[in-house]
């Protein structure tokens, strides 16, 4: 799960990259997350992910202010927001 992911919005166009880190933040199973330089999406910049967790088949990103986005796996290395509401949000793992 840890690694760098491309974030696609709208028409499957990369707008940001996020790093899902290896460092555990606390005993609840949350790990560090951060947007990488060059993000071109103001919504994601405001969301500003700081943590991620994987549990029961779901990847959850947590914002600096505490709200969360839940994603489910579509295929190996690709995740989409669930429920699929609002603007498209897909994470695709980048090649190492």
C-alpha angles and dihedrals in degrees: 000000000000116000142082119311131191113227115217123197133177108355099013091278120148111246103160145001125226129197116218103199136211096229114103112223099198145346092275090079098257118146131197120273132178141171113247124230116280100045110162099190119090092197092058091044090055091045088052102183114225102168143025135195134186117210135151094354094310131112111209124195117200123207125224089252092051106257118126143216119208122211134187129205117261094179138330109320097000127100133181132196115267121233090035098226131145120357118005114265120188129165118205121187112237124226114267 
